[in-house]
Amino acid sequence: QVQLVESGGGLVQPGGSLRLSCAASISISSFYVMGWYRQAPGKQREVVARITNHGTTNYTDSVKGRFTISRDNAKNTAYLQMNSLKPEDTAVYYCNGVNYAQYDYWGQGTQVTVSS
């Protein structure tokens, strides 16, 4: 059974930083794309950042220049470095992996709260 486990969330003040990790139970080289999504209370889940197996990245406009997605295939882990956090970044963050058969895998989510 494939599992994605997020960690690294928490409470941080505006302007602070957090690094989220997503550890997979299988080789993440089997995922042609991995991504981070978030869902704030009362809102739909939205994509934050994605990275392909070749290292191509894309970001939603609101996080460009502040967040960086990366993946370490040797450690079977993906990361989201979040800097200059804002209150509007508060959400549950989910890790996603899509394999070459177009099957989606999701983690359970980790809460990120940006507040003074």
C-alpha positions as CSV (number, residue, x, y, z in Angstrom):
1,Q,0.0,0.0,0.0
2,V,1.4,3.3,-1.1
3,Q,1.6,5.9,1.7
4,L,2.6,9.6,1.6
5,V,3.2,11.1,5.1
6,E,3.6,14.8,5.5
7,S,5.4,16.5,8.4
8,G,6.8,19.9,9.3
9,G,3.6,21.9,9.8
10,G,2.9,24.1,12.8
11,L,2.3,27.6,14.0
12,V,4.6,30.3,12.7
13,Q,4.5,34.1,12.9
14,P,4.0,36.2,9.7
15,G,7.3,36.5,7.9
16,G,8.5,33.2,9.3
17,S,9.5,30.0,7.5
18,L,8.6,26.3,7.6
19,R,9.8,23.3,5.6
20,L,7.2,20.6,4.9
21,S,8.4,17.1,4.1
22,C,6.5,14.3,2.3
23,A,7.9,10.8,2.9
24,A,6.8,8.1,0.5
25,S,6.6,4.3,1.3
26,I,7.7,3.6,-2.3
27,S,10.3,5.0,-4.6
28,I,9.1,8.4,-5.6
29,S,10.8,8.0,-9.0
30,S,7.6,6.1,-9.8
31,F,5.7,9.4,-9.5
32,Y,6.1,11.5,-12.7
33,V,4.9,14.5,-10.8
34,M,4.6,15.3,-7.1
35,G,2.9,18.3,-5.7
36,W,1.8,20.2,-2.7
37,Y,-1.8,21.3,-2.4
38,R,-3.6,23.3,0.4
39,Q,-7.1,23.7,1.6
40,A,-8.1,26.6,3.8
41,P,-11.3,26.5,5.9
42,G,-14.3,27.1,3.7
43,K,-12.3,27.0,0.5
44,Q,-11.5,24.4,-2.2
45,R,-8.3,22.6,-2.3
46,E,-5.8,24.4,-4.5
47,V,-2.5,23.4,-6.0
48,V,0.5,25.2,-4.5
49,A,3.5,23.8,-6.3
50,R,4.4,20.8,-8.5
51,I,7.6,19.2,-9.6
52,T,8.1,16.6,-12.3
53,N,10.6,13.7,-12.2
54,H,12.8,15.8,-14.5
55,G,12.8,18.7,-12.0
56,T,10.5,21.0,-13.8
57,T,8.6,23.1,-11.3
58,N,5.5,25.4,-11.3
59,Y,3.9,27.4,-8.6
60,T,0.6,29.2,-8.0
61,D,1.1,32.9,-8.4
62,S,0.5,33.7,-4.7
63,V,3.6,31.8,-3.6
64,K,6.1,32.5,-6.4
65,G,9.3,33.8,-5.0
66,R,8.4,32.6,-1.5
67,F,8.0,28.8,-1.7
68,T,10.3,26.3,-3.2
69,I,9.4,22.7,-4.1
70,S,12.0,20.0,-4.4
71,R,12.3,16.2,-4.4
72,D,15.0,13.8,-3.3
73,N,14.5,10.6,-5.1
74,A,17.2,8.9,-3.1
75,K,15.4,9.6,0.1
76,N,11.9,9.1,-1.4
77,T,10.9,12.5,0.0
78,A,9.5,15.7,-1.4
79,Y,9.8,19.0,0.3
80,L,8.2,22.4,0.3
81,Q,10.3,25.3,1.7
82,M,8.0,28.1,2.7
83,N,9.5,31.5,3.4
84,S,7.9,34.9,4.1
85,L,4.8,33.2,5.3
86,K,1.6,35.2,5.4
87,P,-1.7,34.7,7.3
88,E,-3.4,33.8,4.0
89,D,-1.0,30.8,3.7
90,T,-2.9,29.2,6.7
91,A,-4.3,25.9,5.5
92,V,-4.0,22.2,5.6
93,Y,-1.2,21.2,3.2
94,Y,-1.4,17.9,1.3
95,C,1.3,16.0,-0.6
96,N,0.3,14.4,-3.9
97,G,2.0,12.0,-6.2
98,V,0.8,10.9,-9.6
99,N,2.3,7.8,-11.1
100,Y,2.8,6.9,-14.8
101,A,-0.6,5.1,-14.8
102,Q,-2.2,8.5,-13.9
103,Y,-3.1,7.2,-10.4
104,D,-3.3,9.8,-7.7
105,Y,-1.9,9.3,-4.2
106,W,-2.5,11.7,-1.3
107,G,-1.2,12.2,2.2
108,Q,-3.2,12.9,5.3
109,G,-2.3,16.6,5.4
110,T,-0.4,18.8,7.8
111,Q,-1.7,22.0,9.4
112,V,0.1,25.2,8.7
113,T,-1.0,28.2,10.8
114,V,0.5,31.7,10.2
115,S,-0.5,34.0,13.0
116,S,1.0,36.5,15.5
